[in-house]
Amino acid sequence: MKKIVILTLVLVSGLILIENGQAQDRTFGIGGIIGDPDGVSVKAWLSETTAIAGAVSVDLGENYSWVSFHADFLKQNTVVTWEEALLQTHFGGGVRFLSGDFEDFISLRAPIGIDVNAIDAPMEVFMEVVPTVDVDPEFYFYFSGAMGFRYYFGSD
């Protein structure tokens, strides 16, 4: 459990330190996500069409507790440009680590989703469906999904 928490903190810190992304004059966004998982969502733009996105979720239940972290490399495509916003699609691949009281999981993810990026405000809303394969401790395929928002820092 300690290894997963330390890895999560290191990876999230690395996302925060990425300063070279300039997509839509944005670098780093942070916000909320609901679905699978519920927690804090982050996104760091690497270029106009690529980004790294992730989320951290913690549940400290009475009978069990767990921490979940995922990170995905995303390819972004602009579908429609409106006066106030961009409609984009994204797809990519990544990994999820979940560590709990009873068992730890490592999963491969393939997110597919849509994003609406406000042009005059540093905000983004998103929805995604994620085919997921648990590879450890045993093979298991399922779909998850989430929606959320991000506020961007470093916007002009």
MIZA-989883 format. One line per field, with one value per residue (C-alpha): residue number from 0; residue in one letter; x, y, z. Coordinates in nm, 3 decimals, padded with zeros to 5 digits. Layout:
! MIZA-989883
k	[NUM/...]
r	[A/...]
east	[X/...]
north	[Y/...]
up	[Z/...]
! end
This chain:
! MIZA-989883
k	[0/1/2/3/4/5/6/7/8/9/10/11/12/13/14/15/16/17/18/19/20/21/22/23/24/25/26/27/28/29/30/31/32/33/34/35/36/37/38/39/40/41/42/43/44/45/46/47/48/49/50/51/52/53/54/55/56/57/58/59/60/61/62/63/64/65/66/67/68/69/70/71/72/73/74/75/76/77/78/79/80/81/82/83/84/85/86/87/88/89/90/91/92/93/94/95/96/97/98/99/100/101/102/103/104/105/106/107/108/109/110/111/112/113/114/115/116/117/118/119/120/121/122/123/124/125/126/127/128/129/130/131/132/133/134/135/136/137/138/139/140/141/142/143/144/145/146/147/148/149/150/151/152/153/154/155]
r	[M/K/K/I/V/I/L/T/L/V/L/V/S/G/L/I/L/I/E/N/G/Q/A/Q/D/R/T/F/G/I/G/G/I/I/G/D/P/D/G/V/S/V/K/A/W/L/S/E/T/T/A/I/A/G/A/V/S/V/D/L/G/E/N/Y/S/W/V/S/F/H/A/D/F/L/K/Q/N/T/V/V/T/W/E/E/A/L/L/Q/T/H/F/G/G/G/V/R/F/L/S/G/D/F/E/D/F/I/S/L/R/A/P/I/G/I/D/V/N/A/I/D/A/P/M/E/V/F/M/E/V/V/P/T/V/D/V/D/P/E/F/Y/F/Y/F/S/G/A/M/G/F/R/Y/Y/F/G/S/D]
east	[00.000/00.281/00.444/00.123/00.072/00.432/00.406/00.082/00.236/00.544/00.341/00.096/00.389/00.546/00.226/00.223/00.580/00.518/00.549/00.595/00.233/00.059/-00.261/-00.519/-00.274/-00.325/-00.074/-00.214/-00.571/-00.714/-01.075/-01.320/-01.428/-01.733/-01.806/-01.522/-01.332/-01.469/-01.189/-00.946/-00.873/-00.563/-00.452/-00.122/-00.101/00.212/00.126/-00.176/-00.301/-00.156/-00.197/-00.149/-00.459/-00.508/-00.707/-00.657/-00.932/-00.931/-01.199/-01.151/-01.453/-01.548/-01.497/-01.232/-01.018/-00.840/-00.653/-00.679/-00.457/-00.469/-00.271/-00.346/-00.170/-00.441/-00.464/-00.703/-00.893/-01.097/-01.433/-01.617/-01.508/-01.786/-01.760/-01.742/-01.596/-01.416/-01.571/-01.295/-01.269/-00.994/-00.862/-00.554/-00.407/-00.288/-00.262/-00.456/-00.327/-00.573/-00.452/-00.690/-00.718/-00.792/-00.615/-00.413/-00.498/-00.306/-00.518/-00.469/-00.708/-00.819/-01.022/-01.250/-01.432/-01.541/-01.428/-01.581/-01.315/-01.432/-01.239/-01.265/-01.253/-00.995/-01.251/-01.308/-01.582/-01.537/-01.703/-01.536/-01.596/-01.302/-01.257/-01.039/-00.848/-00.729/-00.401/-00.299/-00.393/-00.612/-00.735/-01.074/-01.231/-01.491/-01.609/-01.589/-01.677/-01.660/-01.738/-01.582/-01.441/-01.102/-00.989/-00.670/-00.376/-00.123/-00.392/-00.329]
north	[00.000/00.242/00.185/00.277/00.594/00.705/00.625/00.822/01.126/01.113/01.081/01.358/01.583/01.509/01.611/01.938/02.016/01.977/02.330/02.289/02.219/02.505/02.360/02.636/02.848/02.606/02.404/02.233/02.174/02.036/01.958/01.692/01.361/01.145/00.792/00.543/00.693/00.976/01.213/01.472/01.495/01.649/01.713/01.842/01.938/01.820/01.979/02.112/01.755/01.545/01.543/01.336/01.305/01.128/01.103/01.018/00.874/00.769/00.587/00.555/00.342/00.196/-00.165/-00.111/00.157/00.199/00.445/00.455/00.633/00.633/00.811/00.814/00.947/01.115/01.217/01.514/01.596/01.915/01.825/02.160/02.514/02.736/03.102/03.019/02.666/02.378/02.033/01.775/01.399/01.211/00.857/00.696/00.442/00.423/00.237/00.224/00.121/00.040/-00.060/-00.160/-00.344/-00.677/-00.674/-00.463/-00.429/-00.319/-00.240/-00.126/00.147/00.275/00.595/00.730/01.055/01.407/01.740/02.087/02.355/02.710/02.956/03.266/03.090/02.843/02.562/02.218/01.958/01.600/01.258/00.928/00.556/00.337/-00.026/-00.164/-00.487/-00.589/-00.772/-00.835/-01.026/-01.188/-01.107/-00.934/-00.709/-00.441/-00.093/00.207/00.568/00.911/01.276/01.585/01.932/02.102/02.457/02.549/02.736/02.901/03.030/03.355]
up	[00.000/00.086/-00.255/-00.437/-00.231/-00.289/-00.662/-00.682/-00.516/-00.741/-01.062/-00.970/-00.876/-01.213/-01.390/-01.198/-01.302/-01.674/-01.810/-02.184/-02.283/-02.462/-02.607/-02.644/-02.437/-02.146/-01.953/-01.646/-01.531/-01.210/-01.118/-01.013/-01.162/-01.085/-01.199/-01.189/-01.009/-00.795/-00.702/-00.830/-01.204/-01.362/-01.720/-01.858/-02.225/-02.406/-02.743/-02.933/-02.985/-02.700/-02.324/-02.013/-01.795/-01.466/-01.148/-00.783/-00.565/-00.199/-00.003/00.371/00.450/00.784/00.670/00.403/00.242/-00.090/-00.308/-00.688/-00.938/-01.316/-01.586/-01.960/-02.269/-02.482/-02.846/-02.884/-03.205/-03.255/-03.409/-03.400/-03.318/-03.190/-03.097/-02.725/-02.716/-02.885/-02.907/-02.900/-02.891/-02.716/-02.714/-02.571/-02.338/-01.984/-01.659/-01.333/-00.990/-00.714/-00.370/-00.094/00.232/00.065/-00.272/-00.516/-00.887/-01.196/-01.502/-01.861/-01.980/-02.323/-02.266/-02.541/-02.476/-02.557/-02.416/-02.435/-02.386/-02.325/-02.543/-02.323/-01.985/-01.852/-01.812/-01.963/-01.912/-02.024/-02.046/-02.125/-02.155/-02.066/-02.171/-01.891/-01.840/-01.495/-01.554/-01.194/-00.981/-01.248/-01.599/-01.604/-01.873/-01.799/-01.897/-01.669/-01.731/-01.578/-01.629/-01.481/-01.515/-01.498/-01.430/-01.618/-01.474/-01.702/-01.939/-02.121]
! end
